[in-house]
Amino acid sequence: MSLVGDQPQGTRDGLGSHFRRLLSETPDTAEKAAERKEYETAIRLLDWEVVNDLTVNGRRYRIIRAQPFLRMGPDGPEPPRPTDPDSRPAGESGTSGSQMEGFVIDPAAATGFSDGLLRMELVPAFYKKAGIVPDDVREDSRRGLATHPNVVLLPVGYTVGEYVGGRWRPRSFSTYPTPQAARESARFRFSDIVPHENASIDEIRAAYARALEEFEPPRTNEFEVKGVRCRVTRVESFVRVGPDGPETPRPSDWDPEPPPELHFQQLREQGRMPDPE
């Protein structure tokens, strides 16, 4: 299991890439012909259609909905806790595996006392007040209580928040498996590296190389990047689970991009992309 996107279509594209890798690793022999055909069929399907559930070579795959949330206090979002694992030293966080590796979504699995209390709070949670969110989002959240009544907490991730204009906002929407990996991610925001709006590729490459050389990963949870206050932030997530498994994307979830081949076809019909030779 992996979390690979903040939009359903991005996750479907990631699944298509997974099948392409499996296809490339499967020998092109008569014995493996049926296996390769299933991968090829799945790739074509994901390239053209919105698919959230499919079975390929006897293994079932599903695009699932994971809901992140932050804990906020008087001073802003919660930083990593002293008990959170952060074993990799600075510069070696890239060797940390995904926090989702080997994780199993099991509503019946035992939890600690605090996680059990949190799950009890999340089970009946939905958007209750009109006007806070669009009506369709509120209705989908209410419907989810009936269709997927159980809750499973996912492993904690980490990101970097920044304090701008008197409020906290995410510096990026990516999450990382350890606090140190999040600290080291602070150097990679494109807008901090590009020297000016009309920079050439060579200038961008040179600026990126300088950023890699000059950047020293912070070792604390509070630091500044170009004068902006930043904080390593703890990101918790959960999924809802029903009789048939984890919840898939809701109709109201933001999903603006069509499947890639369908998108290319639309662009060609609009004259914004040349026909393939």
Secondary structure by P-SEA (a helix, b strand, c coil): cccccccaaaaaaaaaaaaaaaaaaccccccaaaaaaaaaaaaaaaacccccccccccbbbbbbbbbbbbbbccccccccccccccccccccccccccccccccccccccccaaaaaaaaaaccccccccccccaaaaaaaaaaaaaccbbbbccbbbbbbbbcccbbbbccccccccaaaaaaacccccccccccccccaaaaaaaaaaaaaabbbbcccccccccbbbbbbbbbbbbbbccccccccccccccccccaaaaaaaaaaaccccccc
